[in-house]
Amino acid sequence: MTEEERGELAKFMIRLLSEWGLGDEEKIAILALPESTKPRHLTQYRNGTPLPDSPEVNERVEHLLGIADALRTSNPCNASAGALWMRQPHHRFDNRTPNTTMIEDGLAGVVAVRMHVDCAYDWHIDAQKMAKLKANKS
């Protein structure tokens, strides 16, 4: 991926997380940005500075894109339905919202939300991987 493409991806990710109703601190947490990242730094990503090229950030971005795509295909006639779903409590997540699940449970929460909305991805992950993610809660 070129630097320009990575910058466009950063803009898309920040816009997507905003549409899902997440605040700046929550965006930082969900994307697993470095601890030194301040909310004001998100302006750089909104303007096209690429996200850090780290395995953890890249993995989160991949899952978040999978969630966004699954929500889009589940609700093709209503672009705002996916964003609304992300803010509604759900029994699968102990009556927490998908957003809260991703913030509180880290990568395991992001994967759990993706598994719920993306059945194709759910078929590819096994129970051992999920148990490992929950044990790490990173």
N, C-alpha and C positions, 0 to 999 in steps of 0.2 A: 504494500500500500504506500502510495506517495505521501509526502509531507502535506500536500494540499488536501488529499483525500482524508488523511487523519484529522486535519483541521475541520473539514466538513463534518466528519463523524463526531467530533467533540461538540460542535454547534448543535448537531442533531440530538445528541445524548442529553445535553443540558436543557434543550427545548422540550424533549420528551419527558424528562423527569419533572419539569415545571408543569407540563400538561397533566401529569399524574397527581399534582398538588403537593409536591415535595418542596420543603424549604431548603435553603443553601446548606445548612449543616447536615441535613438528611441526604442531600445529593452527594456531599463529600463522603459520608458514611457508606452509602450504597455503592458508590464507585470505588471504594477502598483507596481513595486518594491519600497521599502521605499525610501523616499527623500534622505536619507543619502547614498544611493547606488551610488558608483562612477563607471565609465566605467571599471576601473581596477578590480573591484569586479566580473565582468562577467567571468573572467578567472576561478574563483572558480566553477561557474556553468558549464562552458565548460569542467571542469575536474571532474564533478560528484557530487559536493556539491548540495544537494537538494535546490530547490527554497524555499523561506519562506512559511510556512504552514499557510497562512492567507486566509480568505474567498475571499478577492478581487483578490489575485494572483491566487487562485485555480479556480475562475470563469473565469478569463481571459484565463488561460491555457485550460480549457474545451472548450471555444469558439474557440480558436486558433487551437486546435486539430480538432474541427469540420470543420473549414475552410480548413485545410490541407487535411482532408479526402475527403471533397467534391471536392476540386481541383484535387485530385488524381483520384477519380472516374470519374470526368468529362473529364479527359485527360489521360486515362490509357496507351496509347502508347507513350506519350511524357511527361516524368517526369519534364522537365523544363518549360512546358507550364503554369503551375500554378504560378510559380515564376515570369514569364514574365507578366502574367495577373495582379499580385499584384502591378506591377510598371507602369501600363498603365492607363492614365486618363479614367474615365468612366462617362457617363452622369448621371447615377444613384446617383453618389456621387458629383454632381455639378462640373463635369469635373476635379475632384481630383482623384488621384490614391487611390486604396483601402488602401495602406499603409498610405498615408497622412490622409485619413479619420479616420483610427484607432488612429493615433497619435493626431490629432487635436480634435476629438470628444470623446476621451476616450472610456469608456465602451459602450456608445451608438454607436460609430463608429465601434467597434469590432462586436457588435451585428448586425449592419446594413450590414456589409460585410458578416457575416455568413448567414443572412437571404437571401442575394442575391444569394449566391452560394449553399446553403443547403436548398432545398425546403422542406425537411422533417422537418427541424427545423422551417422554416418560418411558417408552418402550425400550430405550437404549441405556437407561441407567438402572443399576441393580441395587438391591437392598444394602449390600455391603458398602457401596460407594456412599449412599445416603447416610448410613450409620457413621461412617468416617467423617462426613461433612458435619453432622450434628455434634460429634465428639469434639471437633476442632472449633466450632462456632466462631469462625473467623470471617 
